[in-house]
C-alpha cells in the first residue's frame, strides 16, 4: 500500500511538472518574439546610420536574437537567404514557435538586403507590425492556456492516482 501511495505521489508530481513545462513553452515563445522586435529596432538603426554590409551589422548585434542568428549564420554556407533560413530553423526549435512564426522570420530574411536603405527600413517597419501581432497572439495564448496546462497536469495525475488507489 505504501508503494502505491509513493507511486501515486510521483505520478501527480510528474504530470504537474509536464503541465508546468508546457506552460513555460508559451513564455519562451513570447520572449523570443520580444527579442525579435528588439533585433528589428537595432537592425533599423544600424542600417540607417552605419552603412555596413548586412552580415556585418548582424555580427555586431547585441540582442539575443541577433547573436543567435549570427552564430548559426556564420556556420553555414550559401546565399544570405539560405543562411538566414538555416539560422531561423536552428534557433527556433528551442523556443516553441508556431509554424506562422517561422514563416514570418523566413519571409523577413527573404527580402532583407535586396533593396536600398529606405526600402529596407520600410521592410523592417512592416515586419515590426507583423511581429507585434504575433506577440499579441502569444500573450493571448499565455492568458488562455498557461493556467490550464498547469491545472490539467495536476488533475490528470490526481485522477489517475485515484484510479490506481
N, C-alpha and C positions, 0 to 999 in steps of 0.2 A: 504494500500500500504506500509506503514511504517513497519507493522508487517511482510510482505513478504520480505522486504529488510533485516530486522533483522534476520529472519529465514534463508534466503539465506547466509548471512554472517556467521551465526552459522554453517550452513551445510558445507560451504567451510572450515571453521576452523576445524570442526570435521574430515572431510576427510583428510585434510592436516596432522592433528595430527596422524591419523591412519597410513598414509604413513610414517611419522617420526618414529612411534613405530615399524613398520615393518623393517625399515632401522636399527634401534637400535638393533634389534634381530640379525642381521648379525654381528654386532660388538661384541655382547655378546658371540657369538659362537667363534669368533676369539680369544677373551680374554680368554675364557675357555681353548681352545687348547694350548694357550701360558702358562697358569697356569699348565696344564698337563705336558708340556715339562719341566718346572721348577721342578715340582714334580719328574719327571723321573731322572733328574740330581741329585737332592737331595737324592733320593732313592738309586741311584747307589753309590754315595759317602758313604752313611751310611751303605749300605750292605758291601761295600769293607772294611771299616775301623772300624765299631762298633762291629760286631759280635752279636748284639742283635737279638731277635726274630722279625719277620716281623711286627707283630701288635705293638710292642714297637717302632720300627722305624717309623711306620706310625703315632703313637701317638705323637711323638716328632716333626713331620713335621711342619715347619713354613710357608709354602706357602699356598695360599688359597685353592687349590685343595686338598692337604693333610689334612688340617684342616676339610674341608667339608666331606671328605671320613671318617676320623676318627670319627667325630661326628655321622654320620649315622652308621658307622661300630659298634661302641660300644653300640648302642641302639638296635641292632638286635642279633639274635642267629643263630647258625648253624655253618657249616664249614667256613673256610676262604673265599672260593669262593662264597658261598651263601651270606655271609655278604657283600662281595665286590660287588656282583651283585645288592643287595638291595641298597647299598650306591650309586652306579652309577645311578641306576634308579631314586633314590630320588633326587640327586643333579643335574642330567642332565635336569630335567623338566624346570628349570628356565633359561636355557642357550640356548634354541632353537637349540639343537643338532640334526643333522640328524641321521637317523637310522644307517648309516655306522659308525658314530662317537660313538654311544652307543655300537655297536658291537665291535669296536676297544677296547674300555675301558673294556668291559666284557671279551673279549678274552685275554687281557693283564692280568687281575686278575686271570683268569683260570689257567694259567701256572706259576704264580708268587709264589715263595716259595717252589716249588716242586723239585728243582734241587740244586746242590751245588752252591757256591758263583760264580764261573766262569760262570756256566750255567745261573744264574740269571742276571749277568751283560751282557751277550750276548743277553738274552731275552729283557732286557731294551734297549740295543742299537738297536735291531730290531724294537721295538715299537717307539723309538725316530724317526727313519726314516719314519715309517708309519704315525706317528703323524705330522711330518713335511709336508708330502704330504697332509694331511687333513688341515693343516694350510695354505698351498698354495691355496688349494681349497676355503677355507673361504675368503682369501684375494681376490681371483678372483671374488667370489660372491659379495664382497663389491664393487669392482670397477665396476662390471657389473650391479648390482641391486640396490645399495643404492640410487643413484640419481633417478633411475627410480621409486622406491617406493614413494619417496618424491614428485616428479613432478606428478606422476599419481594420488596421493591422492588429490593434489591441483586441477588438471584439471578435475577429475571426479566430485569433488564438484562444481567446476565452471560450468561445463556442465549441471549438474542437476539444479543448481541455475538459469541458463539462461532459462532452460525449464520451471521452476516454474514461473519466471517473465514473 
